[in-house]
Amino acid sequence: MQTVDVIIRPLLSEKSMKESEKGRYAFLVHRRANKHDVKRAVGEIFHVDVVSVLTTTVKGRTKRVGMRRLEVKQSPFKKAVVMLKKGQTLGGSTEEVKETGVKANEKKNEPRRVALPSLLSGVFGKGKKTKDQGESEEK
C-alpha cells in the first residue's frame, strides 16, 4: 500500500485535541492498513519518529434519516492513534486549531443587521420614513 493512500484524514474531536497535547494523534486510515503501514506513512509524511500505533475498527451503525425515517447503514472505518517520540509534534499546535475554531464560532454567532424601516416600507406600504425618503414621499 502506498504512503499517500494510508492516511485519509486526521480525526478532530475534543478527546483527540486533549490527547494531541500529550503527543498522541488520531487519524482515519484505510481499512486494510496495518500498524506498520500507518507508522511508515506518518513518519514519511510528517518527518517524525513514531513510538507506537494503536488501531481499532469502528463498526458501522444504523442511523435513521429523512422525513420517512429510513434506516441507513454507515460504513465501518479504521481509526489509528499514533504516539510520537517525546518533544515532537505534527506541525500546527492545538492552540492554533482552537483559535481558528473560536474565530469561526464568533463569525457564526454574529446577529444579522437588516434595515427594518426599509424592509417594512415595501411590505406594509409607506412604513416609517427615513431622512432620504422624507421630502419626496410627502408631496
C-alpha positions in Angstrom: 0.0 0.0 0.0 1.3 3.4 -0.9 2.1 6.0 1.8 -0.4 8.5 0.4 -3.3 6.1 0.4 -2.9 5.0 4.1 -3.9 8.2 6.0 -7.3 9.5 4.9 -7.6 12.5 7.3 -7.0 13.4 10.9 -9.8 12.9 13.4 -10.6 16.2 15.2 -12.6 15.8 18.4 -12.5 17.1 21.9 -10.8 13.9 23.0 -8.2 13.9 20.2 -7.3 17.5 20.9 -6.6 16.7 24.6 -4.5 13.7 23.5 -2.5 15.7 21.0 -1.1 17.8 23.9 0.4 14.5 25.2 1.9 13.6 21.8 -0.9 11.2 20.6 -2.6 11.9 17.3 -5.7 10.2 15.9 -6.2 9.5 12.2 -8.8 7.9 10.0 -6.9 5.3 8.0 -7.5 2.9 5.1 -9.4 -0.2 6.3 -6.7 -2.6 5.0 -3.8 -0.6 6.5 -1.9 -2.3 9.4 0.2 -0.8 12.1 3.4 -1.0 10.1 1.8 0.9 7.2 0.5 3.6 9.5 3.8 4.0 11.3 5.7 4.3 7.9 3.1 6.7 6.4 3.1 9.1 9.4 6.9 9.0 9.6 7.3 9.8 5.9 4.6 12.5 5.6 5.3 14.4 8.8 9.0 13.6 9.3 8.6 12.4 12.9 9.6 9.3 14.9 6.6 7.1 15.8 6.9 5.2 19.1 3.6 3.2 18.9 0.4 2.8 16.9 -3.0 1.7 18.3 -5.6 0.7 15.7 -9.3 -0.1 16.0 -12.0 -0.8 13.6 -15.2 1.1 14.4 -18.4 -0.7 13.3 -20.8 0.9 11.0 -24.0 1.8 12.8 -27.6 2.2 11.5 -29.0 5.7 11.5 -32.5 7.0 10.8 -32.6 9.8 8.3 -35.1 11.9 6.4 -38.8 12.6 6.7 -39.7 8.9 6.4 -37.1 8.0 9.0 -35.4 5.4 6.7 -32.6 3.3 8.2 -29.3 3.9 6.6 -26.2 1.9 7.4 -23.0 3.9 7.9 -19.7 2.4 6.7 -17.3 0.9 9.2 -13.9 2.7 9.4 -10.5 2.2 10.9 -9.0 4.6 13.4 -5.3 4.8 14.4 -3.9 6.6 17.4 -0.2 7.4 16.8 2.2 8.2 19.7 5.2 10.3 18.8 8.7 10.5 20.4 8.7 12.9 23.3 9.1 16.5 22.2 7.9 16.0 18.6 4.6 17.4 17.2 2.8 17.3 13.9 3.2 20.9 12.6 0.3 23.0 13.9 -0.2 23.2 17.7 -3.6 22.7 19.4 -3.7 26.4 20.4 -3.7 27.4 16.7 -6.6 25.0 16.0 -8.6 26.2 19.0 -8.0 29.9 17.9 -9.3 29.2 14.4 -12.3 27.4 15.9 -13.1 30.3 18.1 -12.9 32.7 15.2 -15.3 30.6 13.2 -17.7 30.4 16.1 -17.6 34.2 16.6 -18.5 34.6 13.0 -21.5 32.2 13.2 -22.9 33.9 16.3 -22.9 37.4 14.9 -26.5 38.8 14.6 -27.8 39.8 11.3 -28.1 43.5 10.7 -31.0 44.4 8.5 -32.5 47.9 8.0 -36.1 47.2 9.2 -37.7 50.5 8.2 -36.7 50.0 4.6 -37.9 46.4 4.7 -41.2 47.2 6.3 -42.0 50.1 3.9 -42.0 47.7 1.0 -44.3 45.2 2.7 -46.7 47.5 4.6 -47.0 50.5 2.3 -45.3 53.7 3.4 -43.8 52.5 6.7 -41.5 54.7 8.7 -39.9 57.5 6.7 -36.2 57.9 6.7 -34.3 61.1 6.0 -33.8 60.2 2.4 -37.4 59.4 1.7 -38.9 62.2 3.9 -39.5 65.0 1.5 -40.0 63.1 -1.8 -42.9 61.0 -0.4 -44.8 63.8 1.3 -45.6 65.6 -2.0 
